[in-house]
């Protein structure tokens, strides 16, 4: 883009070919981007919403009706549209569900704002009216909410979050897994969703999904001579390697006769054996190591009857600590009996042809695992997304102890009361508040349309 100087010589300010939009044109471009994005996910809303098939540049296919997943997979470049994607991501992070609803409401607010702009109402007035309406809507929402802390209500909340996400036949059992998991990790009325691990494996049916009172590690024993099952497990967690340390500076050993070589090898073996003896002496019979375990150490651990797993992810080590009560130790010399955690049993199981370590029957674990099963990769991934959404909303319900009805009922009630409220406002903000109210009606309208019903008749009824 260029500006002309007095001598009509163009001066380049922005790269050649850049387009610049001002005033009403810029507003319309941004509003259009938001409306298009909202329309994209609108057909996925509700129990009768349709799935979207997304194919990326590599040919990978994602089939889902989860709003935030669809928006993340789309290669969006328009800055205004990107802001709507951020709305969905924030909704996902804060609550775990309601991403599609948030986007279509935002899209309709933009649509109503465009109508107000056509009536020559200034954008500042529209923004002020929208903020005023949002504050009032929050008050109305609080007034129509009901107390919810009992298990039955939490189950209904979980099932609602999973509706229309490929879990219809197994909604009830999956909801029970979610509620049990959330209640198990709850501490002082707060829920850390990171303490609920979701492990997915293809094979079996969705009904085969289970909640483990402990942690599942997608690893196998490091040595075939180790026990496959350990009952009354005493668990050690190490954040250091069980191998001979290498020097930090370049060093070489000069050997002048074979006996020196043998002495060097024996010394290395002794160092490894001392490490293993230290672990076994504490009473540990299960070991999870975040770093590597030397081949010789594996042999001695197997001889000592210890089930060991190496290169366990940091997040899994932390969950094991929360579940078993074990302390994460960074130096083997510091390991003691007090650092060990406990579990009813630790067992290696074959799931869909792959070995996994199950740390089960922990006493009052503050980290649990939901193992998700399904016939295909698509089914497992969609069930995983449904469970993540359910965990989010159940956690929010446990913390807030409030719920509202579903099916667009709260939006209809808020819209009705906002319209009444708008009549008490003087000035042009009144029109913005009324527009905000009308925008909320897009939720019940969309639910009706996706179910094949007439949206106007449904609202009137």
N, C-alpha and C positions, 0 to 999 in steps of 0.2 A: 504494500500500500504506500502511496506517495503523496506528498504535499507539494504544491507549486510555490516557488519563491517569486520574488518580484520580477526576475528575469525569465519567468516561466520555466525554470530548470527544475525538474522533479527531484525531490529529496526523499529517499526511501527511509521510512520509519519502521514499518513492519515488513516481514518477508513478502516477496511478490506473490500475488495470487490470494492474499489474505482478504477475507470478507469482513466488513464491519457493519454491525446493526445498531441503530440508535432508537431511543424513544419507544413508540408504540410497536415498531417492527421487532425490536429486541424482546419486548414483553411477550408478544405473540409467539415468537420462536421458542422462548423458554416454556411458555404455557403449553404449546403444542407438544413439545418433547415430553413433558410430564403426563399429559393426557394419553399420548401413544403408549408410554410405558405402563400406565395404569390399565389401559385396555388389554395389554399383552397378558397380564396376570389375572384379569377380572374373571375370565371363564374357568379359572381353577378353584374359585371360592366355594366353600360349603360341601356338604355330603354328596351332592350331585355334580360337583365340579369335575372338569376333565383334566387328564394328565397332559403334560407337554413333552414332546420328544425333542431333545436338543442334541445336535451333532457338532462336535468341535472340528477344528482344522485337521486334527489327526485322525478323525473318523470315529472317535470315542463317543458312545451314545449314553445319554442320561435321560431316563424317563421318570418324571416326577410332577407333582402338583404343589410342591412346597415353594411358596413365593420367593423366599430369600435364595433358595438353591437356583431357581430359574434366573433370577437377576444376577447372581454371581457368575453363572455360566455364560451369560450374554456378554458380548464384547461391546460395551457401551462407551461411546466417546463424547456425547453431548454433555456439557458441564451441568446443565439443569437436570438432565436425566440421571446423572451420577449422584446428584443430591438426593433424589428419590431412592436410589439404591442404598445410600447411607441411612435413610429413614428405616428401610427394611432391616439393615444390619443392626442398627441400634435397637430396634424392636426385638430382634432375635437375641441380642446380647442381654438385654434387660429382662425380658419375659420368657423368651424361648418360643413363642408362637404369636399369631396375629399379624404376621408380616404382610400377607396379602391384603388383609383388611386395612392396615395402615397405609399401604400404597394406593389402594383404590379410593380411600377417603381423601388422601392428599391430592390425587388426580382430579377428584370432583371439586375440591376446594379451588383448585386452579381454574377449572371450567367455570365455576360460579364467579370467580374473580374476573375472568375475561368478560363475562356478561356485564359486570359492574363497571369495568373499564369502558365498555361500549356506551354506558350511560354517563360517561364523563365524570366518574367518581375517581378521585385521586388515589393512587396506590397506597399512600400513607394512611388515608382514611380507611381503606379496605383492611390494611394490616392491623390498625387499631381496633376495628370492629371484630376481626377474627380473634385477636388476643382476648378481648372482652368476652366473646362467646366461649372461648376455650376455658377461661376461668369459671364461667357460669356452668359450663358443661361438666366440669370436674365436681362442682358442688352438687349438681343434680345426680351425678354418678354415685357419689358418696351416699346420698340420701336414699337411693334405690337399691344399694348393695345390701346383702344379707350376710350374717355371720356364718363362717364355715370353717370348722376344725374337725368335724367327725369324719370317720373313714368313708362312710357312704357318699358324702359330698365330694371328697377327694377322688374317689373312684369315678364319679360322674364327670368331674373336671378332666381327669386323665383320658376318659373315653371320648369326651368332646374334642380334645386336642388331637386325638388320633383318627377322628372321623374323616372318611374320604381319602385316606392315605394308604390304601391297600392292606389294611389290617382288620377289615370288617368282621371276618369270622373269628378272629382271635382277640378282639378288642378287650373283652372282659378279663381274660387271664393276663394279657399284657399290662392292662391298667393295674391289676393287683401287684404285678412285679414292680411297676413304677412306684406305686404308693408305698409298698413295703420298703423299697430301696431308699426313698426320700425320708421316710420316718426313721429308718435305721441310722442314717448319717446326720440327722438333725441334732444340733447342739444349741441349747439355750434359745430356741425359737428361730435359729438361723440355719440355712442349708447351703453347704458348699457343693455345688454341682460337680466340681472337679473330683470329688471323692466317690462319684458313681461312675465306674468304668463300664463302657459298652464294648464288648468283644463280639465280633460277628464271624460266622462260619457258614458257608454254603452247605446244603445237605439237610435232609429231614424236612419237617414242616415248621411253620411259625409256632405251632402249639408246643414244639419241643424246646422253645426258649425257656431259660431258667434263671433264677436269681441265686447267686452264690454268696453266702455270708462270709465273704473273704475276697480274694483276688485271683483272677486267672491270668497266667503269664503265657504268652504265645512263644514258648521256648521248650526245649527238651533237656533231659539230664545230659551232663557233659561226658559221662562215661557209662557204658552199658553194664558195668559191674555194680553200679549204684542201685540201691533199692528203688522200686517203682512206687512203693507206697510206704509212708511213714505215719504211724498213728501217734497221738500225743506229741506232736512235733514241737521241738525247741528250735526256733528259727533265728539265725544270725544274718544280719544285713551288713555287707561290706561295700565301702566306696573306695577300695584300693585293690590293686592286682595281687594275685597269689602267684608271684613269679619273682625270679631274681631281678633286683633292680639294676638298671644300666646306669653307668656313671654319666654325669652331666658333661664331663670333658672327655675328649678323645684319649683313649688309653689302650695300651697293648701289653700282653703278658709274654715274656720271653721264657721259653721252656728249653732247658738244656738236656734233660733226660726223660724217658717215659714215665718214671715214677712221679715226677712233678705234674705231668698231665693227669695222671690218675688222682693225685691229691686235689687238683683243681676241680675235677668232676665230682669227687666225693664231697668237697666243701659246698659246691652248689647244691648237691642232693641233700646235705645236712640242713642247709638254709631253708630249702623247700619243706623238708620233713618237720623242722621246728615250727614253721608257720602252721602246717596242718595239725601238728600235735597241740598247738596253742588253741586252735579252733575246737578240736575234739575234747580237750580238757575242760572246756567251759560247759560241756554237756550238750552242745549243739548237734542235732542230727539232720538239720536242713540248712543249706547255705545259699543265699542269693547274693551274687557279686555283680557290682556295676561295671567292673573292669574284667580283664582276662584271667584265666586260670591255667597255669602251666600244665603240660601233659603229665609230668611226674606228680604234680600236686593232685591231679585228677585221680591218678592211680592210688595214692595214699588216702585220699578222701573216700574212695570206693572201699578200700580195705577197712577204713574206720566206720563203714556203714552210714556215711553221710550222703544225702541226696543234694547235689550241688547244681546250680544253674548260673551261667556266666553271661556277661554283657546284657544285663537287665536294664531297661530304660530307667532314667532317673525318676520319671513320673510314676512308674510302677513300683520302684523302691520306696517312694514316699507313700504310696497307697498301702504297700505291705506294712509299713511302719504304723500307719493309722489303723489297719485292720488287726494286726497281731500284737501291737504294743512294743515291738522291737525298736531299739535305737540304732540309727545308722552310724556305723563306726568307720572312721577314715584311716585307722592304723590298727593292724592285727594285734600288736602288742598291748593295745588298750582294751581289747575285747575281754569282757567278763560275763559271768553268768547273769548279772543284772541287766545286761544289754539284750538278752535274748527275748524274743517274742514267743507266743504260743498259738497253736491251732490244733483243732481236733484231729485233723489229718491233712497230709500233703500227698497228692497222688498224681502220677502222670497218666493222662488218658489220651486215647486216639480219637480225635474228632475230625470227620471227613478226611481221613487218611493222614492227618498231621498230629504230631504229639503236642500236648499242651499240659502245663502244670497247674493243678487246681489246689489252691490253699483254702481249705474249707473248714466249716464249723468253728470259726473264731468266736471268742466270747465278747459280746457287745462290740462288734467291729464298727469303726467309724469310716470305713471304706468298703464298698461292696461292688460286685460285678454282675452285670446282666449279659448273659450269653444269648445272642440273637441267632436264630436259625431260620432257614428259608430255602426253598427249592432252587432258586437261581440268584445270581449276583444282583439283578435288579430288585428282586423281592427283598433280599436281605438289606440292601442299601435303603430302600424305601421304608422298611420296618424300623431300621436304625434311626432314620430321620423322624419318624413318627414318635418313637420312644424319646428321642432328644427333646422334641417339642413338649411331650407330656411331662417329662422331668422338669422342664422349665416352668410350666404353668402350675404344676403341683407344688413345686418349691416356692413359687410366688404366693400361692394360696396359703401354704403352711406359715409363711412369714407374715403375710398381711391379714390372714383370717377373714377375708372378705371375698365374695363372688357376686356376679350379676348373672341374670338369665342369658341364654344364648339365642341363636336364631334371628338376630337383628332386633330383638325386643328392646334392649337398652337404647339403641340408636333411635328407634321410633319414639320412645319416651323422651329422650333428650331433645330430639327435634321438635316435638310438640311443645315442651316447656320453654324451649329457646324462642320459638315463634311468639309465644305469649309474652316472654320477657322482652323481646325486641320492640314490642308496642309501647313499652315504658321508657324507651330510649329516644331522646330527641336528636335531631341532626341526621346526617347521612350514615353515621355508624349503624343506625337502625337497619339499613338495607344490608350491610355487611353481616350483621348478626343473623338476620333472616336467611341470608345466603348460606351461612355456615350451617344453619339448621337444615336447610334443604339438601346440602351436600351429604350430611350424615345419613339421609334416607337412601343413599346409593347402596348401602350394605343390604338391607332387606330386599331392595329391588333386584340386586344382583343374585341373591340367594334364590329368589323366585324365578328369575329368568333362567338360571342354570338348572333349575328343577323342571323347566318346561311350562311354567305358569305365567299368567299375565301379571306383570309387576304392579300395575295400578290397582287391579282387583285385589291383589294380595295385601297391599297397603291399606286399602279401604276396609277390608275384612278385619 
